Amino acid sequence: MKKIIFALAAVLSLLSSCGSGEKKTPFEEVNVDYILKDSTIYGLCGAGSAMNTLELITDGGDTLTINLSSTRDKNMVFGGYSVGDELAVITTSDSVNALMVINKSVLLGNWIMPNPIDGSSDIGISLLKGGTAESINQSSIVYKSWRLFNGKMQITATRNDGIDMEEVFVYTIKQLTNNTLILVDEEDDVQEYNRQSFEEDEDLGIELDWGDEEDYKI
């Protein structure tokens, strides 16, 4: 699986080439900017949101009105949205139209799937508020943190192999609902999770705002 460390190494290599007087191509410039800069707008869903319009109150205090018509047509609204939800939104350069919407509030919780080795137990990951991640019934890998970056999910983990080196796994979100999370890694391997039951989440001390049961709540 490709790791972020390789991407950063490529960036350093490009920067080194620039210092030696070697001219960068436009393609290289775009790649460097994309890897180092998160183009996502983060904020809360406002009360002015509707079926094809999102009112986003950004973390910087601005209020944006964003069109979602083409975003819905392309199935790029992940997890729906309701007032007060934390959202990650990628827009066109003028911030008028959304290219992707990910509901961070819906991402929170315990996500499990049958153990791929023998199916005898459930394993998974707990995504907590503030970017902390924890492993569920896994002794070989320890999840540490998670974040969204340029529309991708990045999960940081270490392996119980005595080396104690952090790895960053990058996933594309293919589906997100109240009960389903489907991720695809950079080698096109699919991981399909189901949300752990509400009672089990309570036992682990995780408090979630479950909201409406429907995928698109507005």
C-alpha positions as a Markdown table, in Angstrom:
| # | Residue | x | y | z |
|---|---|---|---|---|
| 1 | Met | 0.0 | 0.0 | 0.0 |
| 2 | Lys | 1.3 | 3.4 | -0.9 |
| 3 | Lys | 2.0 | 5.7 | 2.0 |
| 4 | Ile | 2.1 | 9.5 | 2.3 |
| 5 | Ile | 5.8 | 9.3 | 3.1 |
| 6 | Phe | 6.5 | 8.4 | -0.5 |
| 7 | Ala | 4.4 | 11.4 | -1.8 |
| 8 | Leu | 6.4 | 13.7 | 0.5 |
| 9 | Ala | 9.6 | 12.2 | -0.7 |
| 10 | Ala | 8.5 | 13.0 | -4.3 |
| 11 | Val | 7.8 | 16.6 | -3.3 |
| 12 | Leu | 11.2 | 17.0 | -1.7 |
| 13 | Ser | 12.8 | 15.6 | -4.9 |
| 14 | Leu | 10.9 | 18.2 | -7.0 |
| 15 | Leu | 11.9 | 21.0 | -4.7 |
| 16 | Ser | 15.5 | 19.9 | -4.9 |
| 17 | Ser | 15.3 | 19.9 | -8.7 |
| 18 | Cys | 14.0 | 23.5 | -8.6 |
| 19 | Gly | 16.9 | 24.6 | -6.5 |
| 20 | Ser | 19.4 | 23.2 | -9.0 |
| 21 | Gly | 18.0 | 25.4 | -11.7 |
| 22 | Glu | 16.0 | 22.6 | -13.4 |
| 23 | Lys | 12.7 | 23.9 | -14.7 |
| 24 | Lys | 9.5 | 22.4 | -13.3 |
| 25 | Thr | 6.6 | 21.5 | -15.6 |
| 26 | Pro | 3.1 | 22.7 | -14.9 |
| 27 | Phe | 2.1 | 19.1 | -14.0 |
| 28 | Glu | 4.8 | 19.0 | -11.3 |
| 29 | Glu | 3.6 | 22.4 | -9.9 |
| 30 | Val | 0.1 | 21.2 | -9.5 |
| 31 | Asn | 1.1 | 17.9 | -7.8 |
| 32 | Val | 3.3 | 19.8 | -5.3 |
| 33 | Asp | 0.5 | 22.2 | -4.4 |
| 34 | Tyr | -2.1 | 19.5 | -4.1 |
| 35 | Ile | 0.0 | 17.3 | -1.8 |
| 36 | Leu | 1.0 | 20.1 | 0.5 |
| 37 | Lys | -2.2 | 22.1 | 0.6 |
| 38 | Asp | -5.7 | 21.0 | 1.7 |
| 39 | Ser | -8.2 | 22.5 | -0.6 |
| 40 | Thr | -11.2 | 21.5 | 1.6 |
| 41 | Ile | -13.5 | 24.0 | 3.3 |
| 42 | Tyr | -14.5 | 22.9 | 6.8 |
| 43 | Gly | -17.5 | 24.1 | 8.7 |
| 44 | Leu | -21.0 | 23.5 | 10.0 |
| 45 | Cys | -24.2 | 23.0 | 8.1 |
| 46 | Gly | -26.4 | 26.1 | 8.5 |
| 47 | Ala | -30.2 | 26.4 | 8.9 |
| 48 | Gly | -30.5 | 27.8 | 5.4 |
| 49 | Ser | -29.6 | 24.5 | 3.8 |
| 50 | Ala | -32.0 | 22.8 | 1.5 |
| 51 | Met | -32.2 | 19.9 | -1.0 |
| 52 | Asn | -29.8 | 21.4 | -3.6 |
| 53 | Thr | -28.3 | 24.2 | -1.5 |
| 54 | Leu | -25.9 | 24.0 | 1.3 |
| 55 | Glu | -25.4 | 26.9 | 3.8 |
| 56 | Leu | -21.9 | 26.3 | 5.2 |
| 57 | Ile | -20.7 | 28.3 | 8.2 |
| 58 | Thr | -17.0 | 27.9 | 7.8 |
| 59 | Asp | -14.4 | 27.4 | 10.6 |
| 60 | Gly | -13.2 | 30.9 | 9.7 |
| 61 | Gly | -16.6 | 32.4 | 10.4 |
| 62 | Asp | -17.7 | 33.0 | 6.8 |
| 63 | Thr | -21.2 | 31.9 | 5.6 |
| 64 | Leu | -21.2 | 30.4 | 2.1 |
| 65 | Thr | -24.2 | 29.4 | 0.0 |
| 66 | Ile | -23.1 | 26.4 | -2.2 |
| 67 | Asn | -25.0 | 24.8 | -5.0 |
| 68 | Leu | -25.3 | 21.0 | -4.8 |
| 69 | Ser | -27.3 | 20.1 | -7.9 |
| 70 | Ser | -24.4 | 18.5 | -9.9 |
| 71 | Thr | -22.9 | 17.1 | -6.7 |
| 72 | Arg | -26.0 | 15.1 | -6.0 |
| 73 | Asp | -26.3 | 14.0 | -9.7 |
| 74 | Lys | -22.7 | 12.6 | -9.4 |
| 75 | Asn | -23.4 | 10.9 | -6.0 |
| 76 | Met | -20.6 | 13.0 | -4.4 |
| 77 | Val | -22.6 | 13.9 | -1.2 |
| 78 | Phe | -21.4 | 11.4 | 1.4 |
| 79 | Gly | -23.4 | 11.0 | 4.6 |
| 80 | Gly | -26.1 | 13.6 | 3.8 |
| 81 | Tyr | -26.3 | 16.7 | 6.1 |
| 82 | Ser | -28.5 | 18.3 | 8.7 |
| 83 | Val | -28.2 | 21.5 | 10.7 |
| 84 | Gly | -25.2 | 21.5 | 12.9 |
| 85 | Asp | -23.4 | 18.7 | 11.2 |
| 86 | Glu | -19.6 | 19.1 | 10.7 |
| 87 | Leu | -18.9 | 19.0 | 7.0 |
| 88 | Ala | -15.9 | 18.8 | 4.7 |
| 89 | Val | -16.6 | 20.5 | 1.4 |
| 90 | Ile | -14.5 | 20.7 | -1.8 |
| 91 | Thr | -15.8 | 23.4 | -4.2 |
| 92 | Thr | -15.0 | 25.1 | -7.5 |
| 93 | Ser | -12.5 | 27.9 | -7.2 |
| 94 | Asp | -15.3 | 30.5 | -6.8 |
| 95 | Ser | -16.9 | 28.5 | -3.9 |
| 96 | Val | -20.2 | 28.5 | -5.8 |
| 97 | Asn | -20.6 | 24.8 | -6.6 |
| 98 | Ala | -19.6 | 21.8 | -4.5 |
| 99 | Leu | -17.5 | 19.1 | -6.0 |
| 100 | Met | -17.7 | 16.8 | -2.9 |
| 101 | Val | -19.4 | 16.9 | 0.5 |
| 102 | Ile | -18.4 | 14.6 | 3.3 |
| 103 | Asn | -20.3 | 14.6 | 6.6 |
| 104 | Lys | -17.7 | 14.3 | 9.4 |
| 105 | Ser | -20.4 | 13.9 | 12.0 |
| 106 | Val | -21.7 | 10.7 | 10.3 |
| 107 | Leu | -18.1 | 9.4 | 10.1 |
| 108 | Leu | -17.8 | 9.4 | 13.9 |
| 109 | Gly | -18.3 | 6.1 | 15.7 |
| 110 | Asn | -17.3 | 2.4 | 15.6 |
| 111 | Trp | -17.1 | 0.8 | 12.2 |
| 112 | Ile | -16.7 | -3.0 | 12.0 |
| 113 | Met | -16.5 | -5.9 | 9.5 |
| 114 | Pro | -16.1 | -9.7 | 9.7 |
| 115 | Asn | -12.4 | -10.7 | 10.2 |
| 116 | Pro | -11.2 | -11.4 | 6.6 |
| 117 | Ile | -9.0 | -14.2 | 7.9 |
| 118 | Asp | -11.7 | -16.5 | 9.3 |
| 119 | Gly | -14.8 | -14.4 | 9.8 |
| 120 | Ser | -15.0 | -15.6 | 13.4 |
| 121 | Ser | -15.1 | -12.2 | 14.9 |
| 122 | Asp | -15.6 | -8.5 | 14.0 |
| 123 | Ile | -12.7 | -6.1 | 13.6 |
| 124 | Gly | -12.7 | -2.5 | 12.8 |
| 125 | Ile | -11.9 | 1.1 | 13.6 |
| 126 | Ser | -13.3 | 3.7 | 16.0 |
| 127 | Leu | -13.3 | 7.2 | 14.6 |
| 128 | Leu | -13.5 | 9.7 | 17.4 |
| 129 | Lys | -14.2 | 13.5 | 17.5 |
| 130 | Gly | -11.0 | 15.5 | 17.3 |
| 131 | Gly | -9.2 | 13.1 | 14.9 |
| 132 | Thr | -8.4 | 10.3 | 17.3 |
| 133 | Ala | -8.7 | 6.7 | 16.0 |
| 134 | Glu | -8.7 | 3.4 | 17.9 |
| 135 | Ser | -8.5 | -0.2 | 16.8 |
| 136 | Ile | -11.4 | -2.6 | 17.4 |
| 137 | Asn | -10.4 | -6.2 | 18.2 |
| 138 | Gln | -7.1 | -5.9 | 16.3 |
| 139 | Ser | -3.8 | -6.8 | 17.9 |
| 140 | Ser | -1.6 | -6.5 | 14.8 |
| 141 | Ile | -2.3 | -2.8 | 14.1 |
| 142 | Val | -2.9 | 0.2 | 16.3 |
| 143 | Tyr | -4.9 | 3.1 | 14.8 |
| 144 | Lys | -3.8 | 6.5 | 16.1 |
| 145 | Ser | -5.5 | 9.2 | 14.2 |
| 146 | Trp | -7.6 | 10.1 | 11.2 |
| 147 | Arg | -8.4 | 13.1 | 9.1 |
| 148 | Leu | -9.9 | 14.2 | 5.8 |
| 149 | Phe | -7.4 | 15.8 | 3.3 |
| 150 | Asn | -8.4 | 16.9 | -0.3 |
| 151 | Gly | -11.4 | 14.6 | -0.1 |
| 152 | Lys | -9.4 | 11.5 | 0.9 |
| 153 | Met | -9.4 | 9.8 | 4.3 |
| 154 | Gln | -6.0 | 9.5 | 5.9 |
| 155 | Ile | -5.6 | 7.0 | 8.8 |
| 156 | Thr | -2.3 | 6.9 | 10.8 |
| 157 | Ala | -1.4 | 3.7 | 12.5 |
| 158 | Thr | 1.5 | 1.7 | 13.9 |
| 159 | Arg | 2.0 | -2.1 | 13.8 |
| 160 | Asn | 2.8 | -4.3 | 16.8 |
| 161 | Asp | 6.1 | -5.5 | 15.3 |
| 162 | Gly | 8.5 | -3.8 | 17.6 |
| 163 | Ile | 9.5 | -1.1 | 15.0 |
| 164 | Asp | 7.0 | 1.5 | 16.2 |
| 165 | Met | 7.0 | 3.4 | 12.9 |
| 166 | Glu | 3.9 | 5.4 | 11.9 |
| 167 | Glu | 2.2 | 4.6 | 8.6 |
| 168 | Val | -0.4 | 6.7 | 6.8 |
| 169 | Phe | -3.0 | 4.9 | 4.9 |
| 170 | Val | -5.0 | 6.8 | 2.2 |
| 171 | Tyr | -8.5 | 5.9 | 1.3 |
| 172 | Thr | -11.2 | 7.1 | -1.1 |
| 173 | Ile | -14.7 | 7.2 | 0.4 |
| 174 | Lys | -17.1 | 5.3 | -2.0 |
| 175 | Gln | -20.1 | 5.2 | 0.3 |
| 176 | Leu | -21.1 | 6.8 | 3.6 |
| 177 | Thr | -24.5 | 6.5 | 5.3 |
| 178 | Asn | -25.6 | 6.2 | 8.9 |
| 179 | Asn | -24.9 | 2.5 | 8.8 |
| 180 | Thr | -22.4 | 1.9 | 6.0 |
| 181 | Leu | -18.8 | 3.0 | 5.3 |
| 182 | Ile | -17.0 | 1.8 | 2.2 |
| 183 | Leu | -13.4 | 2.7 | 1.6 |
| 184 | Val | -11.1 | 1.9 | -1.2 |
| 185 | Asp | -7.3 | 2.1 | -0.8 |
| 186 | Glu | -4.7 | 3.1 | -3.3 |
| 187 | Glu | -4.4 | -0.5 | -4.5 |
| 188 | Asp | -8.1 | -0.7 | -5.2 |
| 189 | Asp | -8.8 | -3.0 | -2.2 |
| 190 | Val | -12.3 | -2.4 | -0.9 |
| 191 | Gln | -13.1 | -2.3 | 2.9 |
| 192 | Glu | -16.8 | -2.4 | 3.7 |
| 193 | Tyr | -17.8 | -1.5 | 7.2 |
| 194 | Asn | -21.0 | -1.5 | 9.1 |
| 195 | Arg | -21.7 | 0.7 | 12.1 |
| 196 | Gln | -21.5 | -1.1 | 15.4 |
| 197 | Ser | -24.8 | -1.1 | 17.3 |
| 198 | Phe | -25.8 | 1.9 | 19.4 |
| 199 | Glu | -25.7 | -0.2 | 22.6 |
| 200 | Glu | -22.1 | -1.3 | 22.0 |
| 201 | Asp | -21.0 | 2.3 | 21.2 |
| 202 | Glu | -22.6 | 3.4 | 24.5 |
| 203 | Asp | -20.6 | 0.7 | 26.4 |
| 204 | Leu | -17.4 | 2.1 | 25.0 |
| 205 | Gly | -18.3 | 5.6 | 26.1 |
| 206 | Ile | -18.9 | 7.1 | 22.7 |
| 207 | Glu | -21.7 | 9.7 | 22.4 |
| 208 | Leu | -23.1 | 10.2 | 19.0 |
| 209 | Asp | -25.8 | 12.5 | 17.5 |
| 210 | Trp | -27.5 | 9.9 | 15.3 |
| 211 | Gly | -29.9 | 12.4 | 13.8 |
| 212 | Asp | -32.4 | 11.2 | 11.2 |
| 213 | Glu | -32.1 | 7.7 | 9.9 |
| 214 | Glu | -32.3 | 8.6 | 6.3 |
| 215 | Asp | -29.2 | 9.1 | 4.3 |
| 216 | Tyr | -30.0 | 12.6 | 3.0 |
| 217 | Lys | -31.6 | 14.4 | 5.9 |
| 218 | Ile | -32.3 | 17.7 | 4.0 |
